[in-house]
Amino acid sequence: MAIEPTERELQILKILWAKGEGTVREVHEEMSRSLPIVQNTVQAFLRTMEEKGLVRHRVAGRSFIYQPVPQDQATKQKLVSRVLHRVFDGAIDQLVQSVLSLRQPTAEELEKIETLLEEARSNRKSRRERGQK
C-alpha cells in the first residue's frame, strides 16, 4: 500500500478489519459510539479512501458494501516501521521502552512479549547457524 491512512481513515479501516466488510451505515454506527460524526461524513471518507485504494466496494441492492484493501497486519507494520525509523532511528529497544512507559502491561501481554522474545532469539540463532546476518 503506497498511501498511509490518516487517523480517521485508520479508524474506519479498524472497523472494517474487525467486521470484514460493512455498509456506510454500519461504519457510521460503530464510529458514532465514540465520535460525534454524521453518516454523510463517513460516506465521504469511504469515497476518498476508495480513490486512495484503501477500500473497495461491491453493490448489494441499493447499498455499497465496503471492504478494506490493505491487511491490518501489513498496515500496522508499515506504520510502526515508520515510527521506529523516523522517531527512534531504528532502535527497537528505545521503541519498546517508550511503549512500556505509557502503561503497565497486563500479565497476558507480558507473557506474549516473552514468547515473542523467545521466538526472536530462536530465529536469530537459526540465522547465525545458517551463516546469515
DSSP file with accessible surface (Angstrom, degrees, kcal/mol):
  #  RESIDUE AA STRUCTURE BP1 BP2  ACC     N-H-->O    O-->H-N    N-H-->O    O-->H-N    TCO  KAPPA ALPHA  PHI   PSI    X-CA   Y-CA   Z-CA
    1    1 A M              0   0   87      0, 0.0    52,-0.1     0, 0.0    53,-0.0   0.000 360.0 360.0 360.0 121.3    0.0    0.0    0.0
    2    2 A A        +     0   0   98     50,-0.1     2,-0.5     1,-0.1    51,-0.1   0.806 360.0  66.6 -80.8 -29.1    1.6    3.2   -1.1
    3    3 A I  S    S-     0   0   70     49,-0.3    -1,-0.1    50,-0.0    49,-0.0  -0.815  73.6-142.4-102.4 129.7   -0.7    5.6    0.8
    4    4 A E        -     0   0   53     -2,-0.5     2,-0.1     1,-0.1    50,-0.0  -0.716  26.8-116.9 -86.3 135.3   -0.8    5.7    4.6
    5    5 A P        -     0   0   13      0, 0.0    -1,-0.1     0, 0.0     2,-0.0  -0.403  23.7-120.2 -70.7 147.9   -4.2    6.2    6.1
    6    6 A T     >  -     0   0   66     -2,-0.1     4,-2.8     1,-0.1     5,-0.2  -0.241  38.6 -93.8 -71.8 174.0   -5.0    9.3    8.1
    7    7 A E  H  > S+     0   0  164      1,-0.2     4,-1.9     2,-0.2     5,-0.1   0.931 128.5  44.6 -58.1 -45.9   -6.0    8.9   11.7
    8    8 A R  H  > S+     0   0   78      2,-0.2     4,-2.1     1,-0.2    -1,-0.2   0.908 113.0  51.0 -67.8 -40.4   -9.7    8.9   10.8
    9    9 A E  H  > S+     0   0    6      1,-0.2     4,-2.8     2,-0.2    -1,-0.2   0.898 108.3  52.7 -63.5 -38.3   -9.2    6.6    7.8
   10   10 A L  H  X S+     0   0   35     -4,-2.8     4,-2.6     2,-0.2    -1,-0.2   0.902 106.2  53.8 -64.1 -38.2   -7.3    4.2   10.1
   11   11 A Q  H  X S+     0   0   45     -4,-1.9     4,-1.6    -5,-0.2    -2,-0.2   0.929 110.7  46.2 -61.3 -43.4  -10.3    4.2   12.5
   12   12 A I  H  X S+     0   0    0     -4,-2.1     4,-2.5     1,-0.2    -2,-0.2   0.924 111.0  52.5 -65.4 -43.0  -12.6    3.3    9.6
   13   13 A L  H  X S+     0   0    0     -4,-2.8     4,-3.2     1,-0.2     5,-0.2   0.911 105.7  54.6 -59.5 -41.2  -10.1    0.5    8.5
   14   14 A K  H  X S+     0   0  119     -4,-2.6     4,-2.1     2,-0.2    -1,-0.2   0.900 108.7  48.7 -60.3 -40.2  -10.1   -0.9   12.0
   15   15 A I  H  X S+     0   0   18     -4,-1.6     4,-2.3     2,-0.2     5,-0.2   0.945 114.2  45.4 -63.7 -46.5  -13.9   -1.2   11.9
   16   16 A L  H  X S+     0   0    0     -4,-2.5     4,-2.8     1,-0.2    -2,-0.2   0.877 111.1  52.9 -67.4 -37.0  -13.8   -2.9    8.5
   17   17 A W  H  < S+     0   0   42     -4,-3.2    -1,-0.2    -5,-0.2    -2,-0.2   0.922 111.9  46.4 -61.3 -42.7  -11.0   -5.2    9.6
   18   18 A A  H  < S+     0   0   89     -4,-2.1    -2,-0.2    -5,-0.2    -1,-0.2   0.895 123.4  33.4 -67.3 -39.4  -13.0   -6.3   12.6
   19   19 A K  H  < S-     0   0  101     -4,-2.3    -2,-0.2    -5,-0.2    -1,-0.2   0.689  97.3-132.9 -88.4 -23.8  -16.2   -6.8   10.6
   20   20 A G  S  < S-     0   0   44     -4,-2.8     2,-0.3    -5,-0.2    -4,-0.1  -0.176  81.2  -2.2  93.3 -40.8  -14.6   -8.0    7.3
   21   21 A E  S    S-     0   0   61     -6,-0.2     2,-0.3    46,-0.2    46,-0.2  -0.955  70.2-179.7-167.6 167.3  -16.9   -5.6    5.4
   22   22 A G  E     -A   66   0A   0     44,-2.1    44,-2.9    -2,-0.3     2,-0.1  -0.962  26.1-110.3-172.9 156.8  -19.6   -3.0    6.1
   23   23 A T  E  >  -A   65   0A  22     -2,-0.3     4,-2.6    42,-0.2     5,-0.2  -0.385  43.4-102.8 -83.2 168.9  -22.0   -0.5    4.7
   24   24 A V  H  > S+     0   0   16     40,-0.5     4,-3.0     1,-0.2     5,-0.2   0.926 124.6  52.4 -56.4 -44.5  -21.7    3.2    5.3
   25   25 A R  H  > S+     0   0  149      1,-0.2     4,-2.9     2,-0.2    -1,-0.2   0.922 109.2  48.0 -59.7 -45.1  -24.5    2.9    7.9
   26   26 A E  H  > S+     0   0   74      2,-0.2     4,-2.0     1,-0.2    -1,-0.2   0.919 113.7  46.4 -64.8 -42.7  -22.7    0.1    9.8
   27   27 A V  H  X S+     0   0    0     -4,-2.6     4,-2.8     1,-0.2     5,-0.2   0.933 113.3  50.4 -64.4 -42.9  -19.4    2.0    9.8
   28   28 A H  H  X S+     0   0   36     -4,-3.0     4,-3.0    -5,-0.2    -2,-0.2   0.926 108.4  51.9 -60.6 -45.6  -21.2    5.2   10.9
   29   29 A E  H  X S+     0   0   98     -4,-2.9     4,-0.5     1,-0.2    -1,-0.2   0.915 112.9  45.3 -58.7 -42.8  -23.0    3.4   13.8
   30   30 A E  H >< S+     0   0   75     -4,-2.0     3,-0.9    -5,-0.2     4,-0.4   0.932 115.8  45.6 -67.3 -45.1  -19.7    2.0   15.1
   31   31 A M  H >X S+     0   0    1     -4,-2.8     3,-1.7     1,-0.2     4,-1.2   0.887 104.6  61.5 -66.2 -38.0  -17.8    5.3   14.8
   32   32 A S  H 3< S+     0   0   52     -4,-3.0    -1,-0.2     1,-0.3    -2,-0.2   0.643  87.9  74.1 -69.9 -10.2  -20.6    7.3   16.3
   33   33 A R  T << S+     0   0  183     -3,-0.9    -1,-0.3    -4,-0.5    -2,-0.2   0.804 117.4  16.2 -67.1 -28.7  -20.3    5.3   19.6
   34   34 A S  T <4 S+     0   0   90     -3,-1.7    -2,-0.2    -4,-0.4    -1,-0.2   0.435 129.0  44.6-123.3  -2.1  -17.0    7.2   20.3
   35   35 A L  S  < S-     0   0   35     -4,-1.2     2,-1.0     2,-0.1    -1,-0.2  -0.989  75.5-121.6-149.5 131.5  -17.2   10.2   18.0
   36   36 A P        +     0   0  130      0, 0.0     2,-0.3     0, 0.0    -4,-0.1  -0.641  57.9 144.7 -75.0 104.1  -19.8   12.8   17.0
   37   37 A I        -     0   0   25     -2,-1.0     2,-0.2    -9,-0.1    -2,-0.1  -0.997  43.7-129.0-143.8 142.7  -19.9   12.2   13.3
   38   38 A V    >>  -     0   0   89     -2,-0.3     4,-1.6     1,-0.1     3,-0.7  -0.629  24.9-117.4 -93.8 156.3  -22.7   12.3   10.7
   39   39 A Q  H 3> S+     0   0   65      1,-0.3     4,-2.5    -2,-0.2     5,-0.2   0.862 112.5  58.5 -61.8 -36.5  -23.3    9.5    8.2
   40   40 A N  H 3> S+     0   0  118      1,-0.2     4,-2.3     2,-0.2    -1,-0.3   0.853 104.0  52.7 -63.3 -32.9  -22.6   11.7    5.1
   41   41 A T  H <> S+     0   0   58     -3,-0.7     4,-2.5     2,-0.2    -1,-0.2   0.920 108.7  49.1 -67.8 -41.6  -19.1   12.4    6.5
   42   42 A V  H  X S+     0   0    0     -4,-1.6     4,-2.6     2,-0.2    -2,-0.2   0.929 110.6  51.3 -62.1 -42.5  -18.4    8.7    6.8
   43   43 A Q  H  X S+     0   0   63     -4,-2.5     4,-2.3     1,-0.2    -2,-0.2   0.918 109.6  49.6 -61.5 -41.9  -19.6    8.2    3.3
   44   44 A A  H  X S+     0   0   43     -4,-2.3     4,-2.4     1,-0.2    -1,-0.2   0.907 110.2  51.0 -64.0 -41.3  -17.3   11.0    2.1
   45   45 A F  H  X S+     0   0   51     -4,-2.5     4,-3.0     1,-0.2    -2,-0.2   0.933 109.8  49.8 -59.9 -46.5  -14.4    9.4    3.9
   46   46 A L  H  X S+     0   0    0     -4,-2.6     4,-2.1     2,-0.2    -2,-0.2   0.893 110.0  50.4 -63.8 -38.3  -15.1    6.0    2.3
   47   47 A R  H  X S+     0   0  128     -4,-2.3     4,-2.1     2,-0.2    -1,-0.2   0.940 113.3  45.7 -63.2 -45.8  -15.3    7.5   -1.2
   48   48 A T  H  X S+     0   0   59     -4,-2.4     4,-1.8     1,-0.2    -2,-0.2   0.914 111.6  52.5 -62.7 -41.7  -11.9    9.2   -0.6
   49   49 A M  H  X>S+     0   0    0     -4,-3.0     5,-2.9     1,-0.2     6,-0.8   0.863 107.4  52.2 -64.5 -34.2  -10.5    6.1    0.8
   50   50 A E  H ><5S+     0   0   60     -4,-2.1     3,-1.1     4,-0.2    -1,-0.2   0.919 107.2  52.1 -68.2 -39.7  -11.6    4.2   -2.3
   51   51 A E  H 3<5S+     0   0  161     -4,-2.1    -2,-0.2     1,-0.3    -1,-0.2   0.863 110.7  49.1 -61.6 -34.5   -9.9    6.7   -4.5
   52   52 A K  H 3<5S-     0   0   65     -4,-1.8   -49,-0.3    -5,-0.2    -1,-0.3   0.551 118.0-114.0 -80.0 -11.7   -6.7    6.2   -2.5
   53   53 A G  T <<5S+     0   0   36     -3,-1.1    -3,-0.2    -4,-0.5    -2,-0.1   0.658  84.4 118.5  86.5  16.5   -7.0    2.4   -2.8
   54   54 A L  S   <S+     0   0    0     -5,-2.9    15,-2.8    -6,-0.2     2,-0.3   0.750  80.1  15.4 -86.3 -27.5   -7.6    1.8    0.9
   55   55 A V  E     -B   68   0A   3     -6,-0.8     2,-0.3    13,-0.3    -2,-0.2  -0.931  62.4-161.2-137.1 163.8  -11.1    0.3    0.4
   56   56 A R  E     -B   67   0A 128     11,-2.2    11,-2.9    -2,-0.3     2,-0.3  -0.921  14.1-146.1-136.0 166.2  -13.2   -1.2   -2.4
   57   57 A H  E     -B   66   0A  61     -2,-0.3     2,-0.3     9,-0.2     9,-0.2  -0.923  11.0-162.1-135.0 160.5  -16.9   -1.8   -2.7
   58   58 A R  E     -B   65   0A 108      7,-1.7     7,-3.3    -2,-0.3     2,-0.5  -0.923  28.9-117.3-130.3 157.5  -19.4   -4.1   -4.1
   59   59 A V  E     +B   64   0A  87     -2,-0.3     2,-0.4     5,-0.2     5,-0.2  -0.842  26.5 178.8-102.4 131.3  -23.1   -3.3   -4.6
   60   60 A A  E >   -B   63   0A  42      3,-2.9     3,-2.2    -2,-0.5     2,-0.4  -0.930  69.4 -51.5-129.1 103.1  -25.8   -5.3   -2.8
   61   61 A G  T 3  S-     0   0   72     -2,-0.4    -2,-0.0     1,-0.3     0, 0.0  -0.519 121.8 -23.5  67.6-120.9  -29.2   -4.0   -3.7
   62   62 A R  T 3  S+     0   0  243     -2,-0.4     2,-0.4    -3,-0.1    -1,-0.3   0.318 121.7  92.8-102.5   5.8  -29.0   -0.3   -3.1
   63   63 A S  E <   - B   0  60A  59     -3,-2.2    -3,-2.9   -40,-0.0     2,-0.5  -0.803  67.1-138.0-105.5 144.3  -26.2   -0.5   -0.6
   64   64 A F  E     - B   0  59A  89     -2,-0.4     2,-0.6    -5,-0.2   -40,-0.5  -0.871  17.1-153.8 -92.6 128.2  -22.4   -0.2   -1.1
   65   65 A I  E     -AB  23  58A  19     -7,-3.3    -7,-1.7    -2,-0.5     2,-0.3  -0.916  13.5-151.6-104.8 116.2  -20.6   -2.8    0.9
   66   66 A Y  E     -AB  22  57A   2    -44,-2.9   -44,-2.1    -2,-0.6    -9,-0.2  -0.686  12.4-171.9 -94.5 141.8  -17.1   -1.6    1.7
   67   67 A Q  E     - B   0  56A  46    -11,-2.9   -11,-2.2    -2,-0.3     2,-0.2  -0.982  28.5-112.1-128.2 141.9  -14.1   -3.9    2.2
   68   68 A P  E     - B   0  55A  17      0, 0.0   -13,-0.3     0, 0.0   -14,-0.1  -0.500  20.7-162.0 -72.0 138.9  -10.6   -3.0    3.4
   69   69 A V  S    S+     0   0   57    -15,-2.8   -14,-0.2    -2,-0.2   -15,-0.1   0.912  71.6  61.8 -86.7 -53.0   -7.9   -3.4    0.8
   70   70 A P  S    S-     0   0   13      0, 0.0     2,-0.2     0, 0.0     3,-0.0  -0.476  90.1-116.4 -75.1 146.2   -4.8   -3.4    2.9
   71   71 A Q     >  -     0   0  130     -2,-0.1     4,-2.2     1,-0.1     5,-0.2  -0.535  21.1-122.8 -75.4 148.2   -4.5   -6.2    5.5
   72   72 A D  H  > S+     0   0   58      1,-0.2     4,-2.7     2,-0.2     5,-0.2   0.925 108.6  49.1 -61.6 -43.6   -4.4   -5.0    9.1
   73   73 A Q  H  > S+     0   0  106      1,-0.2     4,-2.6     2,-0.2    -1,-0.2   0.922 111.2  49.4 -65.3 -41.8   -1.0   -6.6   10.0
   74   74 A A  H  > S+     0   0   57      2,-0.2     4,-2.1     1,-0.2    -1,-0.2   0.905 113.2  47.3 -63.6 -40.8    0.7   -5.1    6.9
   75   75 A T  H  X S+     0   0    3     -4,-2.2     4,-2.4     2,-0.2    -2,-0.2   0.933 112.4  48.7 -66.4 -45.3   -0.7   -1.7    7.6
   76   76 A K  H  X S+     0   0   93     -4,-2.7     4,-2.7    -5,-0.2     5,-0.3   0.916 111.2  50.7 -60.9 -42.9    0.3   -1.8   11.3
   77   77 A Q  H  X S+     0   0  120     -4,-2.6     4,-2.6    -5,-0.2    -1,-0.2   0.909 110.3  49.4 -63.2 -40.8    3.8   -3.0   10.4
   78   78 A K  H  X S+     0   0   74     -4,-2.1     4,-2.1     2,-0.2    -1,-0.2   0.929 113.0  46.4 -65.0 -43.2    4.3   -0.1    7.9
   79   79 A L  H  X S+     0   0   42     -4,-2.4     4,-2.1     2,-0.2    -2,-0.2   0.922 114.9  46.1 -66.1 -42.7    3.1    2.5   10.4
   80   80 A V  H  X S+     0   0   78     -4,-2.7     4,-3.4     1,-0.2    -2,-0.2   0.907 110.2  54.4 -66.9 -39.3    5.3    1.1   13.2
   81   81 A S  H  X S+     0   0   53     -4,-2.6     4,-2.5    -5,-0.3     5,-0.3   0.917 107.0  51.2 -60.0 -41.1    8.2    0.8   10.9
   82   82 A R  H  X S+     0   0  111     -4,-2.1     4,-2.9     2,-0.2     5,-0.4   0.933 113.1  44.5 -62.5 -45.3    7.8    4.5   10.0
   83   83 A V  H  X>S+     0   0   67     -4,-2.1     4,-2.6     2,-0.2     5,-1.2   0.934 111.5  54.5 -64.0 -45.0    7.8    5.5   13.7
   84   84 A L  H  X5S+     0   0   23     -4,-3.4     6,-2.5     1,-0.2     4,-0.7   0.924 118.2  33.5 -55.0 -45.8   10.7    3.2   14.5
   85   85 A H  H  X5S+     0   0  106     -4,-2.5     4,-0.5     4,-0.3    -1,-0.2   0.882 123.8  41.6 -83.7 -37.3   12.9    4.8   11.9
   86   86 A R  H  <5S+     0   0  169     -4,-2.9    -3,-0.2    -5,-0.3    -2,-0.2   0.872 129.5  24.8 -78.4 -37.0   11.7    8.4   12.0
   87   87 A V  H  <5S+     0   0   96     -4,-2.6    -3,-0.2    -5,-0.4    -2,-0.1   0.854 134.6  28.3 -96.4 -41.1   11.4    8.7   15.7
   88   88 A F  H ><<S-     0   0   29     -5,-1.2     3,-2.4    -4,-0.7    -3,-0.2   0.256  95.6-122.9-109.7  11.5   13.8    6.2   17.2
   89   89 A D  T 3< S-     0   0  145     -4,-0.5    -4,-0.3     1,-0.3    -3,-0.1   0.844  76.0 -54.8  49.4  36.0   16.4    5.9   14.4
   90   90 A G  T 3  S+     0   0   29     -6,-2.5     2,-1.1     1,-0.2    -1,-0.3   0.489  97.4 143.3  82.8   3.0   15.8    2.2   14.1
   91   91 A A    <>  -     0   0   23     -3,-2.4     4,-1.8    -7,-0.4     3,-0.2  -0.647  28.3-173.6 -83.9 101.2   16.5    1.5   17.8
   92   92 A I  H  > S+     0   0  108     -2,-1.1     4,-2.8     1,-0.2     5,-0.2   0.884  81.8  57.9 -62.0 -40.3   14.0   -1.2   18.8
   93   93 A D  H  > S+     0   0  113      1,-0.2     4,-2.6     2,-0.2    -1,-0.2   0.901 106.5  48.8 -60.4 -37.5   14.9   -1.1   22.5
   94   94 A Q  H  > S+     0   0   96     -3,-0.2     4,-2.3     2,-0.2    -1,-0.2   0.892 110.7  50.9 -69.4 -37.5   14.0    2.6   22.6
   95   95 A L  H  X S+     0   0   32     -4,-1.8     4,-2.4     2,-0.2    -2,-0.2   0.952 113.0  45.2 -62.1 -48.5   10.7    2.0   20.9
   96   96 A V  H  X S+     0   0   67     -4,-2.8     4,-3.0     1,-0.2     5,-0.2   0.921 112.1  51.9 -63.1 -43.6    9.8   -0.8   23.4
   97   97 A Q  H  X S+     0   0  137     -4,-2.6     4,-1.5    -5,-0.2    -1,-0.2   0.919 110.5  49.0 -59.4 -41.7   11.0    1.3   26.4
   98   98 A S  H  X S+     0   0   49     -4,-2.3     4,-0.6     2,-0.2    -1,-0.2   0.919 112.1  48.0 -64.5 -43.7    8.8    4.2   25.2
   99   99 A V  H >X S+     0   0   79     -4,-2.4     3,-1.3     1,-0.2     4,-0.8   0.933 111.0  50.5 -63.6 -44.9    5.8    1.9   24.8
  100  100 A L  H 3< S+     0   0   76     -4,-3.0    -1,-0.2     1,-0.3    -2,-0.2   0.779 104.1  59.1 -67.1 -24.1    6.3    0.3   28.2
  101  101 A S  H 3< S+     0   0   92     -4,-1.5    -1,-0.3    -5,-0.2    -2,-0.2   0.664  94.5  66.9 -78.4 -13.4    6.5    3.7   29.8
  102  102 A L  H << S-     0   0  135     -3,-1.3     2,-0.3    -4,-0.6    -1,-0.2   0.883 119.6 -19.2 -72.9 -40.5    3.0    4.6   28.5
  103  103 A R  S  < S-     0   0  140     -4,-0.8    -1,-0.3    -3,-0.2     0, 0.0  -0.980  73.2 -90.3-162.8 159.2    1.2    2.0   30.7
  104  104 A Q        -     0   0  155     -2,-0.3    -3,-0.1    -3,-0.1     2,-0.0  -0.592  47.5-125.5 -74.4 123.8    1.8   -1.1   32.7
  105  105 A P        -     0   0   17      0, 0.0    -1,-0.1     0, 0.0     2,-0.0  -0.380  24.3-112.0 -68.7 151.5    1.3   -4.2   30.5
  106  106 A T     >  -     0   0   63      1,-0.1     4,-2.5    -2,-0.0     5,-0.2  -0.300  29.8-104.8 -73.2 167.8   -1.1   -6.9   31.7
  107  107 A A  H  > S+     0   0   59      1,-0.2     4,-2.2     2,-0.2     5,-0.2   0.902 123.8  51.6 -60.9 -39.7    0.1  -10.3   32.7
  108  108 A E  H  > S+     0   0  136      1,-0.2     4,-2.2     2,-0.2    -1,-0.2   0.902 109.3  49.6 -65.2 -40.5   -1.2  -11.7   29.4
  109  109 A E  H  > S+     0   0   67      2,-0.2     4,-2.7     1,-0.2    -2,-0.2   0.909 109.7  51.1 -65.6 -40.0    0.7   -9.0   27.4
  110  110 A L  H  X S+     0   0   66     -4,-2.5     4,-2.6     2,-0.2    -2,-0.2   0.908 109.6  50.4 -63.8 -40.7    3.9   -9.8   29.3
  111  111 A E  H  X S+     0   0  121     -4,-2.2     4,-2.3     2,-0.2    -1,-0.2   0.921 111.4  48.4 -61.6 -43.3    3.6  -13.5   28.6
  112  112 A K  H  X S+     0   0  125     -4,-2.2     4,-2.6     2,-0.2    -2,-0.2   0.919 111.1  50.4 -64.1 -42.0    3.0  -12.7   24.9
  113  113 A I  H  X S+     0   0   64     -4,-2.7     4,-2.6     1,-0.2    -2,-0.2   0.919 109.9  50.6 -62.2 -42.9    6.1  -10.4   24.9
  114  114 A E  H  X S+     0   0  111     -4,-2.6     4,-2.4     1,-0.2    -1,-0.2   0.915 110.5  49.4 -62.4 -40.7    8.2  -13.1   26.5
  115  115 A T  H  X S+     0   0   60     -4,-2.3     4,-2.4     1,-0.2    -2,-0.2   0.919 110.7  50.1 -63.0 -43.7    7.1  -15.6   23.8
  116  116 A L  H  X S+     0   0   82     -4,-2.6     4,-2.4     1,-0.2    -2,-0.2   0.896 110.2  50.4 -62.8 -39.1    7.9  -13.1   21.1
  117  117 A L  H  X S+     0   0   83     -4,-2.6     4,-2.6     2,-0.2    -2,-0.2   0.910 109.6  50.5 -65.3 -41.6   11.3  -12.5   22.6
  118  118 A E  H  X S+     0   0  120     -4,-2.4     4,-2.4     1,-0.2    -2,-0.2   0.919 111.5  48.5 -61.6 -42.4   12.0  -16.3   22.7
  119  119 A E  H  X S+     0   0  101     -4,-2.4     4,-2.8     2,-0.2    -2,-0.2   0.909 110.8  50.6 -64.0 -41.1   10.9  -16.6   19.1
  120  120 A A  H  X S+     0   0   53     -4,-2.4     4,-2.5     2,-0.2    -2,-0.2   0.909 111.1  48.5 -63.8 -41.9   13.2  -13.7   18.1
  121  121 A R  H  X S+     0   0  161     -4,-2.6     4,-2.5     2,-0.2    -2,-0.2   0.921 112.7  48.3 -63.0 -43.1   16.1  -15.3   19.9
  122  122 A S  H  X S+     0   0   68     -4,-2.4     4,-2.5     2,-0.2    -2,-0.2   0.918 112.4  48.1 -64.1 -44.0   15.5  -18.6   18.3
  123  123 A N  H  X S+     0   0   90     -4,-2.8     4,-2.3     2,-0.2    -1,-0.2   0.900 111.8  50.5 -63.7 -39.7   15.2  -17.0   14.8
  124  124 A R  H  X S+     0   0  146     -4,-2.5     4,-2.2    -5,-0.2    -2,-0.2   0.926 111.0  48.4 -63.8 -43.8   18.4  -15.1   15.4
  125  125 A K  H  X S+     0   0  118     -4,-2.5     4,-2.3     1,-0.2    -2,-0.2   0.922 110.8  50.9 -63.5 -43.0   20.2  -18.3   16.4
  126  126 A S  H  X S+     0   0   40     -4,-2.5     4,-1.5     1,-0.2    -1,-0.2   0.906 110.1  49.7 -62.1 -41.8   18.9  -20.2   13.4
  127  127 A R  H  <>S+     0   0   90     -4,-2.3     5,-3.1     1,-0.2     4,-0.2   0.906 110.2  50.4 -65.3 -40.2   20.1  -17.4   11.0
  128  128 A R  H ><5S+     0   0  148     -4,-2.2     3,-1.4     1,-0.2    -2,-0.2   0.907 108.3  52.4 -63.0 -40.8   23.6  -17.4   12.6
  129  129 A E  H 3<5S+     0   0  137     -4,-2.3    -1,-0.2     1,-0.3    -2,-0.2   0.816 109.4  49.6 -66.6 -28.1   23.8  -21.2   12.2
  130  130 A R  T 3<5S-     0   0  153     -4,-1.5    -1,-0.3    -5,-0.2    -2,-0.2   0.414 121.6-109.8 -88.1   0.7   23.0  -20.8    8.5
  131  131 A G  T < 5S+     0   0   68     -3,-1.4    -3,-0.2     1,-0.3     2,-0.2   0.652  74.6 133.4  82.3  16.0   25.6  -18.1    8.2
  132  132 A Q      <       0   0  103     -5,-3.1    -1,-0.3    -6,-0.2    -2,-0.1  -0.563 360.0 360.0 -95.5 164.4   23.2  -15.2    7.7
  133  133 A K              0   0  223     -2,-0.2    -1,-0.1    -3,-0.1    -5,-0.1  -0.297 360.0 360.0 -71.5 360.0   23.3  -11.9    9.5
